Amino acid sequence: MEWIITSGVIALIVGIALLLDGGLRQVTKVLDAPIAYIDDQLNSIRMIAGVVLVILGGWFSSVAVNYESLWFMHLCGVIAFFFGMLYLFLPGWLKTFSRVADQLVFSTDEYVFAARKTIGIILLIVAGYVFFFVFLAQISK
């Protein structure tokens, strides 16, 4: 029962925050800032990272061959092997891929702020329903 009350409180707080927008944009700008840039750190250990990824790719694939229920490990193995080979033989291409991926990845903040009032109202309704459900559950005991 505690987790239901906790989810209701979280929905209530987030719903109110989305409706008020009091400094919410500044908070998201702070939280969206990168903590660390790992491209330069990975460049110094590029060979080790490439070898580790190639080994992991082979290991993932061997696990997938031995256990048919883990068929998705083939995909994990191919991806790890592919990026391991990129680290080993085409590090410049990997930096280009990283820059392109940074531009293609979109932030959900624009979508949330465009519909923040609607989402806030929905979360408040969900919180009210959760609290009502908890109230009814306590009465029926």
C-alpha positions in Angstrom: 0.0 0.0 0.0 2.9 2.4 0.7 4.1 2.2 -2.9 0.7 3.3 -4.1 0.7 6.3 -1.8 4.2 7.1 -2.9 3.2 7.0 -6.6 0.2 9.3 -5.8 2.5 11.8 -4.0 5.0 11.8 -6.9 2.2 12.3 -9.4 0.8 15.1 -7.3 4.1 16.9 -7.0 5.1 16.5 -10.7 1.6 17.6 -11.8 1.7 20.7 -9.7 5.2 21.5 -10.9 4.1 21.1 -14.5 1.1 23.4 -14.0 3.1 26.1 -12.2 6.3 26.1 -14.3 8.0 28.1 -11.6 11.6 27.7 -12.6 11.0 24.3 -14.1 12.8 25.3 -17.4 15.9 26.3 -15.4 15.9 23.0 -13.5 15.7 21.0 -16.7 18.6 23.1 -18.2 20.7 22.2 -15.3 19.7 18.5 -15.3 20.2 18.2 -19.1 23.8 19.4 -19.0 26.3 16.7 -19.6 28.2 15.5 -16.5 31.3 14.3 -18.4 32.5 14.1 -21.9 33.9 10.6 -22.4 35.1 10.9 -26.0 38.5 12.3 -25.0 38.9 9.8 -22.1 38.0 6.9 -24.4 40.5 8.0 -27.0 43.4 7.3 -24.6 42.2 3.7 -24.0 40.8 3.1 -27.5 42.7 -0.1 -28.1 41.7 -1.6 -24.7 38.0 -0.6 -25.2 38.0 -2.1 -28.7 39.5 -5.4 -27.7 37.1 -5.7 -24.7 34.1 -4.9 -27.0 35.2 -7.5 -29.6 35.6 -10.1 -26.9 32.3 -9.3 -25.4 30.7 -9.5 -28.8 32.0 -13.0 -29.3 31.0 -14.0 -25.8 27.4 -12.7 -26.3 27.1 -14.6 -29.6 28.4 -17.8 -28.0 25.9 -17.5 -25.2 23.2 -17.0 -27.7 24.2 -20.1 -29.6 24.2 -22.3 -26.5 20.9 -21.0 -25.1 18.2 -20.7 -27.7 16.0 -18.7 -25.3 18.6 -15.9 -25.4 18.3 -15.3 -29.1 18.5 -11.5 -28.7 22.1 -11.9 -27.5 23.0 -12.3 -31.1 22.1 -8.7 -31.7 24.0 -7.6 -28.6 27.0 -9.5 -29.8 26.9 -8.0 -33.3 26.6 -4.5 -31.9 29.4 -4.9 -29.4 31.6 -6.5 -32.1 30.8 -3.7 -34.6 31.7 -0.9 -32.1 34.8 -2.8 -31.0 36.0 -3.0 -34.6 35.3 0.8 -35.0 37.3 1.5 -31.9 40.2 -0.5 -33.2 40.3 0.4 -36.9 38.2 3.5 -37.5 38.4 5.8 -34.5 37.9 8.9 -36.6 34.6 7.5 -38.0 33.4 6.8 -34.5 33.9 10.5 -33.6 31.9 11.5 -36.6 29.2 9.0 -35.7 29.2 10.5 -32.2 28.7 14.0 -33.5 25.9 13.0 -35.8 24.2 11.0 -33.0 24.4 14.1 -30.8 22.6 16.1 -33.4 19.9 13.5 -34.1 19.0 12.7 -30.5 16.1 15.0 -29.6 15.2 16.3 -26.2 11.8 15.4 -24.8 11.7 18.7 -23.0 10.1 20.5 -25.9 7.3 18.0 -26.1 6.7 18.0 -22.4 6.6 21.8 -22.2 4.3 22.0 -25.2 1.8 19.9 -23.4 2.8 20.6 -19.8 -0.6 21.8 -18.7 -2.4 18.8 -20.1 0.1 16.4 -18.6 0.0 18.3 -15.3 -3.8 18.0 -15.2 -3.7 14.3 -16.1 -1.1 13.7 -13.3 -3.3 15.5 -10.8 -6.3 13.4 -11.8 -4.2 10.2 -11.5 -3.0 11.4 -8.0 -6.6 12.0 -7.0 -7.7 8.6 -8.2 -4.8 7.0 -6.3 -5.7 8.8 -3.1 -9.3 7.9 -3.5 -8.4 4.2 -4.1 -6.3 4.2 -0.9 -9.1 5.8 1.0 -11.6 3.2 -0.2 -9.1 0.4 0.6 -8.7 1.7 4.1 -12.5 2.0 4.6 -13.1 -1.6 3.5 -10.6 -3.0 6.0 
